[in-house]
């Protein structure tokens, strides 16, 4: 009961997971979708943390996921590092790169940040493609071993969503902490945050590094699940998709990115041709920016706020009327 | 020495196209304080149409298609403003959505094939260096467009109105300058120039559905290199980027050459010099 009150988002994710996953894992197609959706949700959450909380509009999460995936693949296939232990480099490498990059990003406004992160993502992608001796170049790396006891697709789907729930828990803890509140102030007013004793470069860098670490974890899981990774696996297109998911669901809300991932993935299945995916993503993004700039959860929140205001107004009118009726 | 001169010349010719992508970005940033990520998409749309329809009518239709796509972006911009949005990042995100949609429609309609047209490759020899006639044509077109834009901006009443809108939109509108019409017009002119760049690329190296993002970023790199405020600087920025790419390709590797535009952007934005202060200014 305390989890429901203290961490409602985590509780909601766990509840949905326990209800939906046993149904989803009944057939191979939906099991695969559930596992991949979990990975995309992790990526979208990493954008949510970076953009929604720290105000760093990132377009390099695909590259960070790729770094994580390659770190895992190289550690296991070339150095024989046992699976699960390779999670450490898969998370640490993108986090380190992101921390270094964040030092450049911290003073830039969102537009410049977006372009800078997009450029960094492209540089990482080109570097991976050209380092043939280590990464396998365009051919990629195959034969990445499974994760010990986790061998079947349903097990991967459960692991993916367990990681999503764990990430949401950490995310919610961060948002509720003093650091989360400081980030919130920082997103709106640097000067105010500095006056309050916050060190903007350190805080933004840390948040960006954590978001890259989450993306790296998503890449790690992807590499082990698919057992193959190439430059096309987690490319710039994925960075853009993750950003769209976060913006569409509501980047500033903890569950917004997951909702965005679910909505985009569900509606993509209705498309007549896979080639039209980009058209559909673009159209949905434009529609969301026009109609609900804070994302779908922002729309829901605004609807609740309107209902509450209407309810309060009705109560106020009733109280006034009863007070007037009770006058002699 | 001949090799160095060859890289210099070839880079200059290749970089001219970047100037055509950079100039509208510079104008748009000056007037709306945003970036149109769909510029590369307009180039792709124009190239796809011109590759499918032969003759001058194909070229006209290609430019019309690019202008129509940019017109759609202008409509989205106006609609966002009507809905109370005054945030450059939201306009940029919307243009990102449009760029994604254009690339997807091209992929769906034309497939993943490359669009390239034979320009009846005629080569000239300049000081012993073999140069494609198309490259010189590209440089000529880019220079003419940039000079024309410069003249319009600096020596016409339209240019004065554009500059007034850029410096102080509220003040300009109080002085009866149609700020929104100018901003919309800049989007459409940007589409035309993006389309023109697409046609030049079509007759030079060619492009496919995945090209828009790279073209946009190359144009952006050229726009900010010497300062984002002037079309002439965009030309020099484009040429500098082309030369850097040619040198990187010749002396290092293709990978370093491909990284060059992105490295330019990273260095200029992180250093925050050369007139990029407006873009790389502080957070709120």
HADDOCK unambig.tbl for C-alpha pairs under 7 A between the chains (distance, minus, plus):
assign (segid A and resid 104 and name CA) (segid B and resid 270 and name CA) 5.49 0.50 0.50
assign (segid A and resid 107 and name CA) (segid B and resid 282 and name CA) 5.26 0.50 0.50
assign (segid A and resid 107 and name CA) (segid B and resid 283 and name CA) 5.92 0.50 0.50
assign (segid A and resid 108 and name CA) (segid B and resid 280 and name CA) 5.25 0.50 0.50
assign (segid A and resid 108 and name CA) (segid B and resid 281 and name CA) 5.99 0.50 0.50
assign (segid A and resid 108 and name CA) (segid B and resid 282 and name CA) 5.60 0.50 0.50
assign (segid A and resid 108 and name CA) (segid B and resid 283 and name CA) 5.97 0.50 0.50
assign (segid A and resid 109 and name CA) (segid B and resid 280 and name CA) 6.49 0.50 0.50
assign (segid A and resid 109 and name CA) (segid B and resid 281 and name CA) 6.45 0.50 0.50
assign (segid A and resid 109 and name CA) (segid B and resid 282 and name CA) 6.11 0.50 0.50
assign (segid A and resid 109 and name CA) (segid B and resid 283 and name CA) 4.96 0.50 0.50
assign (segid A and resid 110 and name CA) (segid B and resid 89 and name CA) 6.70 0.50 0.50
assign (segid A and resid 111 and name CA) (segid B and resid 89 and name CA) 5.59 0.50 0.50
assign (segid A and resid 112 and name CA) (segid B and resid 279 and name CA) 6.23 0.50 0.50
assign (segid A and resid 112 and name CA) (segid B and resid 280 and name CA) 6.08 0.50 0.50
assign (segid A and resid 116 and name CA) (segid B and resid 265 and name CA) 6.75 0.50 0.50
assign (segid A and resid 116 and name CA) (segid B and resid 266 and name CA) 5.71 0.50 0.50
assign (segid A and resid 119 and name CA) (segid B and resid 262 and name CA) 4.76 0.50 0.50
assign (segid A and resid 119 and name CA) (segid B and resid 266 and name CA) 6.82 0.50 0.50
assign (segid A and resid 123 and name CA) (segid B and resid 259 and name CA) 5.71 0.50 0.50
assign (segid A and resid 123 and name CA) (segid B and resid 262 and name CA) 6.70 0.50 0.50
assign (segid A and resid 126 and name CA) (segid B and resid 255 and name CA) 6.36 0.50 0.50
assign (segid A and resid 126 and name CA) (segid B and resid 259 and name CA) 6.93 0.50 0.50
assign (segid A and resid 130 and name CA) (segid B and resid 255 and name CA) 6.25 0.50 0.50
assign (segid A and resid 188 and name CA) (segid B and resid 284 and name CA) 6.78 0.50 0.50
assign (segid A and resid 189 and name CA) (segid B and resid 284 and name CA) 5.45 0.50 0.50
assign (segid A and resid 190 and name CA) (segid B and resid 283 and name CA) 6.66 0.50 0.50
assign (segid A and resid 190 and name CA) (segid B and resid 284 and name CA) 5.87 0.50 0.50
assign (segid A and resid 275 and name CA) (segid B and resid 104 and name CA) 6.00 0.50 0.50
assign (segid A and resid 275 and name CA) (segid B and resid 107 and name CA) 6.18 0.50 0.50
assign (segid A and resid 275 and name CA) (segid B and resid 108 and name CA) 5.18 0.50 0.50
assign (segid A and resid 276 and name CA) (segid B and resid 104 and name CA) 5.46 0.50 0.50
assign (segid A and resid 276 and name CA) (segid B and resid 105 and name CA) 6.46 0.50 0.50
assign (segid A and resid 276 and name CA) (segid B and resid 108 and name CA) 6.24 0.50 0.50
assign (segid A and resid 277 and name CA) (segid B and resid 104 and name CA) 6.89 0.50 0.50
assign (segid A and resid 278 and name CA) (segid B and resid 100 and name CA) 5.27 0.50 0.50
assign (segid A and resid 278 and name CA) (segid B and resid 101 and name CA) 5.22 0.50 0.50
assign (segid A and resid 278 and name CA) (segid B and resid 104 and name CA) 4.90 0.50 0.50
assign (segid A and resid 279 and name CA) (segid B and resid 100 and name CA) 6.22 0.50 0.50
assign (segid A and resid 279 and name CA) (segid B and resid 101 and name CA) 3.59 0.50 0.50
assign (segid A and resid 279 and name CA) (segid B and resid 102 and name CA) 6.78 0.50 0.50
assign (segid A and resid 279 and name CA) (segid B and resid 104 and name CA) 5.18 0.50 0.50
assign (segid A and resid 279 and name CA) (segid B and resid 105 and name CA) 6.33 0.50 0.50
assign (segid A and resid 280 and name CA) (segid B and resid 101 and name CA) 6.89 0.50 0.50
assign (segid A and resid 282 and name CA) (segid B and resid 97 and name CA) 3.76 0.50 0.50
assign (segid A and resid 282 and name CA) (segid B and resid 98 and name CA) 5.63 0.50 0.50
assign (segid A and resid 282 and name CA) (segid B and resid 100 and name CA) 5.55 0.50 0.50
assign (segid A and resid 282 and name CA) (segid B and resid 101 and name CA) 5.00 0.50 0.50
assign (segid A and resid 283 and name CA) (segid B and resid 97 and name CA) 6.56 0.50 0.50
assign (segid A and resid 283 and name CA) (segid B and resid 101 and name CA) 6.84 0.50 0.50
assign (segid A and resid 285 and name CA) (segid B and resid 94 and name CA) 6.90 0.50 0.50
assign (segid A and resid 285 and name CA) (segid B and resid 97 and name CA) 5.90 0.50 0.50
assign (segid A and resid 286 and name CA) (segid B and resid 94 and name CA) 5.30 0.50 0.50
assign (segid A and resid 286 and name CA) (segid B and resid 97 and name CA) 6.14 0.50 0.50
assign (segid A and resid 290 and name CA) (segid B and resid 80 and name CA) 5.82 0.50 0.50
